Amino acid sequence: MAGQNCGVTIALLGVLLLGAVRLLRGAEASEIALPHGSGITVFIKPGTPPLPVKPCYIISSKRHKTSLTIKPGEKEVFSFSCHDPENHFVVEIQKNIDCMSGPCPFGEVQLQPSTSALPTLNRTFIWEVKAHKSIGLELQFAIPRLRQIGPGESCPDGVTHSISGRIDATAVKIGTFCSNGTVSRIKMQEGVKMALHLPWFHNRNVSGFGIANRSSIKRLCIIESVFEGEGSATLMSANYPDGFPEDELMTWQFVIPAHLRASVSFLHFNVSNCEKKEERVEYYIPGSTTNPEVFRLEDKQPGNMAGNFNLSLQGCDQDAQNPGILRLQFQVLVQHPQNESNKIYLVDLSNEQAMSLTIEPRPIKLSRKFVPGCFVCLDSRTCSTNLTLTSGSKHKISFLCDNLTRLWMNAEKTISCMDHRYCHRRSHSLQVPGDILQLPVQLHDFSWKLLVPKDRLSLALVPAQKLQQHTQEKVCNTSFSYLVASAVPGQELYFGFFCPGGSIEQIQVKQNISVTLRTFAPSFRQEATRQGLTVSFIPFFKEEGVFTVTPDTKNKVYLRSPNWDRGLPSLTSVSWNISVPSNQVAYLTFLKERTGVVCQTGRAFMIIQEQRSKAEEIFSLEDEVLPKPSFHHHSFWVNISNCSPVSGKQLDLFFWVLLTPRTTDLTVIIIVVVGGGALLLFALGLIICFVKKNRKKKKNKGPPVGIYNGNINTQMPMQPKKCQKGRKDSDSHVYDVIDDTMVYGHLLQDSNGSFLKPEVDTYRPFQGPTGDCPPSPPPICSRAPTAKLTTDELSPGFPTESETEPYTFSHPNNGSTDVPLLDTHEPEEPGE
């Protein structure tokens, strides 16, 4: 506590002393005397900010004034009516130097009057030198030299240098500078205006520059920049950010130590509308056989230059009606040469099509400390922070960078098919070219954009190694992965991240997609042999995606629906084709009880279908809970079809599959053997009865059974039964299989009395391939108020009870016929 009290006491004393000093300073008088012929004029005037509420005046000759002017040969004694005049007034000292009527006072420029003789105000010393056009003037700046700043920037110590030139009667601003930079000299002709601004608290007694006489430079100005070691300098054209004077020439000279390398980067520039000549930059580079080397402002600028060099900006004759603006801001970076700067890499993209490769800096946080540049050089001379190489050519590149991990590469290639007749069943390999992998820069992304004609073709991706889908439960631990996403404009659909080492054998997608290989570690170079996809153009299908999966016998296979966390897009369908080997059993488990979807219109379904038996289960994802874990002995489909969900209530499905060896119980074997034997004996008995029955029918000379005969009563005699049944409860409407030639035979006879084979209304079993296509989802209906499906909601593929009630056909079990009866109406009697 005692220490804290002592500190507070000292602070209060300091405030009191400062206040006393300010009061004394405001009350004391100042005296300024200017000798005759000095060419110096002193102005004390209000500062730029508006006056405070309490006014302050200059007291001179017992009069209160708001400004005061002291000319050569005059003397003034004055004071201020306030204790803080620095907040109210500034002092400006102007000195005119005429080199046209007499010799120029060359050499170091002095501060006159000295700062000790001036009141404690913000001070601006201005030197204006007038000279002939044939005379060059050079401003020489002592160490620590100057650093140019742009509009809106300020100097840390508050000391600024503003330098202007002259073209006839027009003033041209060369720039504003701070201390601690590389600018050592500025050469101009026809005159110069130099302004040095010092804040009131800065006790500086020297100007820090001198004036020298030089011959005509035949241009607006020359700025010399000297580098002692590694560093950078940002420089701007005259009048920046306003336009560079029309048809003028400005030059920068750079002095670079021989053991360092320099590179030029244009930060911002604009070009004007030229009527004559062409705006350009010219380089004089030591050792170049084509000096000066001419570049447009849009070109990549030279880099990796050893030794001194010059850069010049040349304007043009501008259009009088629409002149435009020529301006330039650029940076020169000087650094030690790197080992990679002398190594040339050949990137052969001559055999590639529709491909580009960009080498650029990684996104990093900027630091106040000097950071050596990282450049990519084309043909060892044209260097820039980023470089794009296009297909169809060979490129020679090198690097001027202290740490190549600051760079990365991104590539893009388009594979398109516009004629489905040409592309059908064709395939392309998706692999990173070897010339890219040999570069000493990490590959970040390589993206393939795959385009197909709409509603004509779809795409199939087959990996070199089976893929694993990245999930939180099972993350990808490889150095790279594939991002598969839709490339259809306006469709935000991504299928997920996939990496080698899983169970996904194939991914089929409906239409345009992008496949992006993204690396996560430098070890990708060692694992590059694991990368590789083959894309094929296949017949069009309507589902958004189909995943072919063969689960692992040791690990769970985690699978989730596309657009995870954002929800499957509206009215889309996705399927998983789960292959189960003959000696394995698949265990299917859903990780959530419900999907969470709430439909605005339509219904959301899931179908699980056995591929061998075609048996399927249909679940309403909105109303029902997901099925409990189940075993599947054969390959099966999992299909989901989305509705139009309510915002925030999207469809997400997440499940896993595990294979286990199939085991056979001894009891099951015995039951199968006994049951099979009993079934065989039963079948033999049926055959014997059938043969005896046919023999009895042959002895009967009446009309054939099953052929209509008008002379025979078709009504069965009524026999009493022990238990009376209604038609619905009895089996009277259940037919055995009936021979098609034994039904209404008189209708099938032709004019010769022979029977005709029916061509219509005959059921024939489906003979096409099975198991290759996912199950067809139920039609998307309007949402019903109840949770269960009503008979009105079912499609024709799901018959109602009323439709199946009149007749039911049992499976053939007596060998009497092959083709079941198709017509379900009772036959009409002839003549009715």
URDA-V932852 format. One line per field, one symbol per residue. psi: psi as a letter, one per 20 degrees, with the letter a starting at -180 (. if undefined). A space follows every 10 residues. Layout:
psi->???
//
This chain:
psi->hhhghgghgg gghgggghhg ghghhhhqqq ppppqqjhjp ppporqrgqq qrgorqqpop lkqpqirppo rpjqpppraq irimhiihqq ppopppoojh iaqpmqappq oprqhhiqqm rpqopppopp rqhipppppp prpkaqpqqr piqrqhjioq pppqapodjp qppgrpqrrm biohqpprqi qqpppoppqh ipmpiqhjrr pqprrpikrg rpppppphbq aqppqqrqjp jaqqqpkrpp qpppopqhjr qqqpppgqqq qropgqappr qppoppipik pqppqqhiqp rqrkppaqrq pqpparoqph hmhappqppr pppprqqrhi hjppppookh jqqlqqpppr qqprpqqhqp pqroqpppki goqrhqpppr rjrpppqrpn phoiiiqrqp qpppoqoioh hhipjqqqpn qpqhhhhiqk pppgqoppoo pqppjgqaqp poqhqqqppp rhhnqpjrir rpopqqjppi onpphrpqrq kbjohqopqg bprpooopqi qiihhhjhii qpqppqprqp riqhqppppo qqihqqopqq qqlpiiqpqq kqpqqpoopo qhjrppoppp iqhqhjqopg qaqpqppopp hgijpqpppo ihhqqqqrpq qpirqrqopq pqanrqpimr oppprqpppq qpqpqhhhgg gggghhgghg ggghghgghg ghghhhhhhp jaqppippoi ippippqppp qhopqrhhhr khjpqrppph ijplhhiiqa hiiqpqpqir kpppqpjrqq iiqqqpqqqo rqpqhrhrpr hhiqrhinqr hhhiggpppq qpjjjirhpq pgpjqqqqqq i.
//
